[in-house]
Amino acid sequence: MSLTLPTLITEGFGTGDAGKTNPIPVASQIGIKDGAASFTDGFPPLTRTALGAGGIPPDGEDMQGILYMITALQAWMCSGQPFPWSNAQSTAIGGYGVGATVINAAGDGYWLNTTANNTTNPDAGGAGWVPAFNYGATAVTTTGGTVTLTLTQIAKNVISVAGALTSNATLVFPASIDGDWIVANNTTGAFTLVGKVAGGTNSVSIPQAGPNAPTIVYSNGTDLLNANVSTAGLAPIASPALTGVPTAPNAPSNSNTTQIATTAFSQAAIAAAIAGLAPLASPTLSGSPTAPTAAPGSNNALLANTAFVHAALAALTNSQSLIGNGWANLAGGLQLRWGSVAHTVGGVQAHTFGTAFSNACFVVIPVVASSTGVEFFTVVAGTTTASGWQQYSNNTTTVNYIAVGF
């Protein structure tokens, strides 16, 4: 069945009438105070004897005193209060029993008794008491040498060590205490810190790694051992060199993050990419396909994009000048030059083209503008500009010409 929470007691019975409440002694009061109650006798036989036979009725103040003592303890427990170690209690009961727990003097933890009839004070380092639960951390400061930890210090599971070391330091844990601790080495200085159990042979190195990388140690009562998980055989987080056949979860398709890409993810991505590619033979492209722009003047199997075509047309359009002494460079390489020159009387006269041929002139064709004429033209072989051709005449005349070259 389920229980209903009873009314919690908040104070001892008769607290407001303390003047009418007798404290109840342990020892029998028979022969000391007739009819008085005690923890030894309870209410003595005289209180249960008829009044006509000389009996005395129970004392109401005794009754109130008993009820007060009982309910005061209940109020203490109902308030969640644990009991501290008591010398009077220890003496009265002949020592605490195995498994007894008491709160420590600081109020942040408990002591557990492991010895029968234990009368020692745990807060004073009494034997037989071991730390149970303790809240908080122990701070230790050292400059080196040996630091012997007390039971109160190792009662905390976290031990923080600080100080500027001038020599190597050793933390000594009490013997016969099983437990584990997180030890953070916050010291400075080029010296070491180790932990060991008093009388033990093994010691554990505690590196100066600070609070972010503490060392976990445990005691088996004889020696201190390292409880940190071994990293042997494990890959480091930074730049691991994996071996064998390492695996990883497959990332969702189209992922674009720093997540590891498995071979399955890669093959799926490749297959998806190939599915969207055009075939090599007679592809039917769609959308706005692009291609690199070939170099000007290219004459090969490269794709000609619109930029190449426009550049070629622009080059063709710009390779001519239709002025009086003009020129034109045709797409096949043939080049034309034309113009008009005046010749003075007598002899041979050299002329130059308004625009040079790229390589050489083949022929110059004259058109004489007057009836008196030109006897001959001579093309200077291989020339392109100066003295490109010669005219011979004994008359003053103007000659129009057209020249062909490449």
C-alpha positions as CSV (number, residue, x, y, z in Angstrom):
1,M,0.0,0.0,0.0
2,S,1.1,3.6,-0.4
3,L,1.7,5.8,2.6
4,T,0.4,9.3,3.0
5,L,2.9,11.8,4.3
6,P,2.1,12.5,7.9
7,T,2.1,15.9,9.4
8,L,5.7,17.0,9.9
9,I,6.6,17.9,13.5
10,T,8.2,21.4,13.6
11,E,8.9,21.6,17.4
12,G,8.9,19.5,20.6
13,F,5.6,18.9,22.4
14,G,5.0,21.5,25.1
15,T,7.7,24.0,23.9
16,G,5.6,26.9,25.1
17,D,5.2,25.4,28.6
18,A,8.8,24.6,29.3
19,G,8.3,25.5,33.0
20,K,6.0,22.6,33.4
21,T,8.1,20.1,31.5
22,N,10.5,17.9,33.5
23,P,13.7,16.8,32.0
24,I,13.7,13.0,32.1
25,P,16.9,11.4,33.6
26,V,18.3,8.1,32.5
27,A,19.0,6.7,35.9
28,S,16.2,5.3,38.1
29,Q,14.6,7.8,40.4
30,I,13.3,5.2,42.9
31,G,14.4,6.2,46.4
32,I,15.4,9.6,45.1
33,K,12.1,11.2,44.1
34,D,8.9,9.1,44.7
35,G,7.0,8.5,41.5
36,A,9.4,10.3,39.2
37,A,9.9,8.9,35.7
38,S,13.2,7.9,34.2
39,F,14.4,6.2,31.1
40,T,15.5,3.2,33.2
41,D,12.2,2.6,34.9
42,G,9.7,4.6,32.8
43,F,7.0,5.4,35.3
44,P,7.9,3.5,38.5
45,P,5.6,0.9,40.2
46,L,4.5,3.5,42.8
47,T,2.6,5.4,40.1
48,R,0.6,2.2,39.3
49,T,-0.3,1.6,42.9
50,A,-3.8,2.5,44.2
51,L,-3.9,5.8,46.0
52,G,-5.5,4.1,49.0
53,A,-2.6,1.8,49.2
54,G,-0.1,4.7,49.2
55,G,0.4,5.0,45.5
56,I,1.3,8.3,43.7
57,P,-0.3,9.2,40.3
58,P,2.1,9.9,37.3
59,D,3.4,13.4,37.2
60,G,2.0,15.4,34.4
61,E,5.2,17.4,34.0
62,D,7.1,14.1,33.6
63,M,4.6,13.1,30.9
64,Q,5.1,16.4,29.1
65,G,8.9,16.1,29.5
66,I,8.8,12.6,27.8
67,L,6.6,13.8,25.0
68,Y,8.9,16.9,24.5
69,M,12.1,14.8,24.2
70,I,10.5,12.4,21.8
71,T,8.9,15.0,19.6
72,A,11.9,17.3,19.6
73,L,14.0,14.6,18.0
74,Q,11.2,14.0,15.5
75,A,11.1,17.7,14.7
76,W,14.8,17.6,14.1
77,M,14.6,14.7,11.7
78,C,11.5,16.1,10.0
79,S,13.6,19.2,9.2
80,G,16.2,17.0,7.4
81,Q,18.8,17.6,10.0
82,P,21.5,14.9,10.4
83,F,23.2,14.3,13.8
84,P,26.8,15.3,14.5
85,W,29.3,13.2,16.5
86,S,28.6,13.5,20.2
87,N,31.0,12.6,22.9
88,A,28.2,12.2,25.4
89,Q,26.3,10.0,23.1
90,S,29.4,7.9,22.3
91,T,30.1,7.5,26.0
92,A,26.5,6.6,26.9
93,I,26.2,3.9,24.2
94,G,29.7,2.6,24.5
95,G,30.9,3.9,21.2
96,Y,29.3,4.1,17.7
97,G,28.5,0.9,15.8
98,V,29.7,-0.2,12.4
99,G,27.9,1.7,9.7
100,A,26.9,4.7,11.9
101,T,27.1,8.0,10.0
102,V,27.4,11.5,11.4
103,I,27.7,14.8,9.7
104,N,31.1,16.5,9.8
105,A,31.9,19.6,11.8
106,A,31.9,21.7,8.6
107,G,28.4,20.6,7.7
108,D,29.4,19.7,4.1
109,G,29.8,15.9,4.4
110,Y,29.5,12.7,6.4
111,W,31.7,10.3,8.3
112,L,31.1,6.6,8.1
113,N,32.2,4.4,11.0
114,T,34.0,1.1,10.1
115,T,34.9,0.0,13.7
116,A,32.7,-1.5,16.4
117,N,32.2,0.5,19.6
118,N,34.1,3.5,18.2
119,T,34.5,6.3,20.7
120,T,36.9,8.4,18.7
121,N,36.1,11.8,17.2
122,P,36.1,11.7,13.4
123,D,36.6,15.5,13.1
124,A,39.8,15.1,15.1
125,G,41.1,12.3,12.9
126,G,39.7,9.5,15.0
127,A,40.5,6.0,13.8
128,G,37.8,3.9,12.2
129,W,36.0,6.8,10.5
130,V,36.2,7.2,6.7
131,P,34.8,9.9,4.5
132,A,31.4,9.1,3.1
133,F,29.8,11.9,1.0
134,N,31.5,15.3,0.9
135,Y,30.6,18.4,-1.1
136,G,33.2,20.8,-2.6
137,A,36.9,20.7,-3.4
138,T,40.0,20.7,-1.3
139,A,42.6,23.4,-2.0
140,V,46.2,22.6,-1.3
141,T,49.1,25.1,-1.7
142,T,52.7,23.9,-1.8
143,T,56.2,25.0,-2.9
144,G,57.5,21.5,-2.9
145,G,58.5,18.7,-0.6
146,T,56.0,16.3,1.1
147,V,52.4,17.3,1.8
148,T,50.5,14.8,4.0
149,L,46.7,15.1,3.4
150,T,44.3,14.7,6.3
151,L,41.1,12.7,6.4
152,T,39.2,16.0,6.2
153,Q,41.1,17.0,3.0
154,I,40.7,13.7,1.2
155,A,37.0,13.7,2.1
156,K,36.5,15.9,-0.9
157,N,36.7,14.1,-4.3
158,V,38.4,17.1,-6.0
159,I,41.8,18.2,-4.9
160,S,43.3,21.4,-6.4
161,V,47.0,21.9,-5.9
162,A,48.6,25.3,-6.5
163,G,51.8,27.1,-5.7
164,A,55.2,28.1,-7.3
165,L,57.3,24.9,-6.9
166,T,60.9,25.3,-5.9
167,S,61.4,21.6,-5.7
168,N,59.6,18.3,-6.5
169,A,56.4,17.8,-4.5
170,T,54.6,14.7,-3.2
171,L,51.0,14.4,-2.0
172,V,50.7,11.7,0.6
173,F,47.2,10.1,1.0
174,P,46.3,8.3,4.2
175,A,46.7,4.6,4.3
176,S,43.8,2.1,4.6
177,I,41.4,4.5,2.8
178,D,39.8,3.2,-0.4
179,G,38.6,6.0,-2.7
180,D,39.2,7.9,-5.9
181,W,40.1,11.6,-6.4
182,I,40.3,14.1,-9.2
183,V,43.6,16.0,-8.8
184,A,44.2,19.2,-10.7
185,N,47.9,20.3,-10.8
186,N,47.8,24.1,-11.0
187,T,51.4,24.6,-9.8
188,T,54.1,26.5,-11.7
189,G,57.8,26.0,-11.8
190,A,59.9,23.3,-13.6
191,F,59.4,20.6,-11.0
192,T,57.2,17.5,-10.6
193,L,54.2,16.6,-8.5
194,V,53.4,13.0,-7.6
195,G,50.8,11.3,-5.4
196,K,51.2,8.2,-3.2
197,V,49.7,6.4,-0.2
198,A,51.5,6.6,3.1
199,G,53.8,3.5,3.3
200,G,53.0,2.5,-0.3
201,T,55.5,1.8,-3.0
202,N,53.7,3.1,-6.1
203,S,53.4,6.7,-7.0
204,V,51.4,8.5,-9.7
205,S,52.7,11.4,-11.8
206,I,50.3,14.4,-11.8
207,P,51.2,16.7,-14.7
208,Q,51.0,20.4,-14.6
209,A,47.9,20.3,-16.9
210,G,45.7,22.7,-14.9
211,P,42.0,22.3,-14.2
212,N,41.1,21.4,-17.8
213,A,43.1,18.2,-17.8
214,P,43.2,16.8,-14.2
215,T,44.6,13.4,-13.2
216,I,42.2,10.8,-11.7
217,V,43.8,8.6,-9.0
218,Y,42.4,5.9,-6.7
219,S,43.7,4.1,-3.6
220,N,43.3,0.4,-2.8
221,G,44.3,1.2,0.8
222,T,47.9,0.3,0.1
223,D,49.0,2.1,-3.1
224,L,47.9,5.0,-5.2
225,L,47.1,4.1,-8.9
226,N,46.3,6.0,-12.0
227,A,42.6,5.7,-12.9
228,N,42.7,7.7,-16.2
229,V,41.5,5.8,-19.2
230,S,44.4,4.5,-21.3
231,T,44.7,6.1,-24.8
232,A,46.9,3.3,-26.1
233,G,45.8,2.3,-29.6
234,L,43.5,5.3,-29.9
235,A,43.8,7.8,-32.7
236,P,44.5,11.4,-31.7
237,I,41.9,14.1,-32.4
238,A,44.4,16.2,-34.4
239,S,45.6,14.7,-37.7
240,P,44.9,11.0,-36.9
241,A,46.7,8.4,-39.0
242,L,44.0,5.7,-39.3
243,T,44.8,2.1,-40.4
244,G,42.8,-0.9,-41.4
245,V,39.3,-0.2,-42.7
246,P,38.0,2.7,-40.7
247,T,34.3,3.6,-41.2
248,A,32.1,6.6,-40.6
249,P,28.4,7.4,-40.9
250,N,27.2,8.5,-44.4
251,A,26.5,12.2,-44.7
252,P,23.1,13.2,-46.2
253,S,23.2,13.8,-49.9
254,N,24.2,17.3,-51.0
255,S,26.0,17.9,-47.6
256,N,28.6,20.6,-47.8
257,T,30.2,20.6,-44.4
258,T,33.4,19.4,-42.6
259,Q,31.7,16.0,-42.0
260,I,33.8,13.0,-43.2
261,A,32.8,11.9,-46.7
262,T,32.7,8.1,-46.9
263,T,33.3,6.1,-50.1
264,A,29.5,5.5,-50.3
265,F,28.8,9.3,-50.1
266,S,31.5,9.9,-52.8
267,Q,30.2,7.3,-55.2
268,A,26.7,8.6,-54.9
269,A,27.9,12.2,-55.5
270,I,29.9,11.0,-58.6
271,A,26.9,9.1,-59.9
272,A,24.7,12.1,-59.5
273,A,27.2,14.3,-61.3
274,I,27.6,11.9,-64.2
275,A,23.8,11.7,-64.6
276,G,23.8,15.4,-65.3
277,L,26.6,15.4,-67.8
278,A,26.3,15.5,-71.6
279,P,27.5,12.4,-73.6
280,L,30.8,12.7,-75.5
281,A,29.2,11.8,-78.8
282,S,26.7,14.3,-80.3
283,P,25.6,15.9,-77.0
284,T,22.3,17.8,-77.0
285,L,23.1,20.7,-74.7
286,S,20.4,22.9,-73.0
287,G,20.3,26.0,-70.9
288,S,23.3,28.3,-71.4
289,P,26.3,26.1,-71.8
290,T,29.7,27.8,-71.7
291,A,33.2,27.0,-73.0
292,P,36.6,28.6,-72.6
293,T,37.4,31.3,-75.1
294,A,40.0,30.2,-77.7
295,A,43.1,32.4,-78.4
296,P,42.5,35.0,-81.1
297,G,43.4,33.6,-84.6
298,S,43.0,30.0,-83.4
299,N,42.3,27.6,-86.3
300,N,41.8,24.1,-84.7
301,A,39.1,21.9,-83.2
302,L,38.5,24.0,-80.1
303,L,34.9,25.2,-79.5
304,A,34.3,28.7,-80.7
305,N,32.1,30.5,-78.2
306,T,30.3,33.8,-78.8
307,A,33.2,35.8,-77.4
308,F,35.7,34.3,-79.8
309,V,33.4,34.9,-82.8
310,H,32.8,38.5,-81.8
311,A,36.5,39.1,-81.4
312,A,37.2,37.5,-84.8
313,L,34.6,39.7,-86.4
314,A,35.9,42.8,-84.7
315,A,39.4,41.9,-85.9
316,L,38.2,41.5,-89.5
317,T,36.2,44.8,-89.3
318,N,39.2,46.7,-88.0
319,S,41.8,45.3,-90.4
320,Q,41.1,47.9,-93.1
321,S,41.3,51.6,-93.7
322,L,39.3,53.1,-96.5
323,I,41.0,56.5,-96.6
324,G,42.7,57.8,-99.8
325,N,46.0,56.0,-99.1
326,G,44.2,53.0,-97.6
327,W,44.7,49.3,-96.9
328,A,42.9,46.1,-96.2
329,N,44.1,42.8,-94.7
330,L,41.9,40.0,-95.9
331,A,41.0,36.9,-93.8
332,G,43.1,34.5,-95.9
333,G,46.3,36.5,-95.5
334,L,46.1,38.5,-98.7
335,Q,46.8,42.2,-98.2
336,L,45.9,45.3,-100.4
337,R,47.4,48.7,-100.4
338,W,46.3,51.6,-102.6
339,G,46.9,55.3,-103.0
340,S,47.9,58.3,-105.3
341,V,51.5,59.6,-105.7
342,A,52.9,62.6,-107.7
343,H,56.0,62.2,-109.8
344,T,58.3,65.0,-110.8
345,V,60.1,65.2,-114.1
346,G,63.0,63.0,-114.8
347,G,64.4,59.7,-113.8
348,V,63.6,57.1,-111.2
349,Q,61.6,58.1,-108.1
350,A,61.0,55.8,-105.1
351,H,57.8,55.7,-103.2
352,T,56.6,54.1,-99.9
353,F,53.2,52.5,-99.0
354,G,51.0,54.4,-96.6
355,T,50.7,51.2,-94.5
356,A,53.4,48.5,-94.5
357,F,52.8,45.0,-95.8
358,S,53.2,42.3,-93.1
359,N,55.7,40.4,-95.2
360,A,56.2,41.5,-98.8
361,C,54.6,43.1,-101.9
362,F,53.9,41.0,-104.9
363,V,53.0,43.6,-107.5
364,V,52.1,47.2,-108.0
365,I,49.4,48.0,-110.6
366,P,49.5,51.7,-111.9
367,V,46.6,53.8,-113.1
368,V,48.0,56.8,-114.9
369,A,46.0,60.0,-114.4
370,S,47.4,61.8,-117.6
371,S,48.3,60.9,-121.1
372,T,51.9,61.3,-120.6
373,G,53.0,58.4,-118.7
374,V,54.9,56.2,-116.7
375,E,57.4,54.1,-118.4
376,F,57.6,51.3,-115.7
377,F,57.2,50.4,-112.1
378,T,59.7,48.3,-110.1
379,V,58.8,46.5,-106.9
380,V,61.7,46.3,-104.5
381,A,61.9,42.6,-103.6
382,G,61.0,41.8,-100.0
383,T,60.4,45.4,-98.9
384,T,57.3,46.4,-97.1
385,T,57.6,50.1,-96.5
386,A,60.3,52.5,-97.5
387,S,61.1,52.4,-101.3
388,G,58.4,49.9,-101.6
389,W,58.3,50.6,-105.3
390,Q,60.0,52.7,-107.9
391,Q,58.5,54.8,-110.7
392,Y,60.4,55.9,-113.8
393,S,59.1,58.8,-116.0
394,N,60.3,61.8,-117.8
395,N,57.1,63.7,-117.3
396,T,55.3,65.3,-114.4
397,T,52.3,63.1,-113.6
398,T,50.1,61.8,-110.9
399,V,49.8,58.0,-110.6
400,N,47.1,56.1,-108.8
401,Y,48.1,52.5,-107.8
402,I,47.0,49.4,-106.1
403,A,49.5,46.9,-104.7
404,V,49.0,43.3,-103.7
405,G,51.1,41.5,-101.1
406,F,50.8,39.5,-97.8
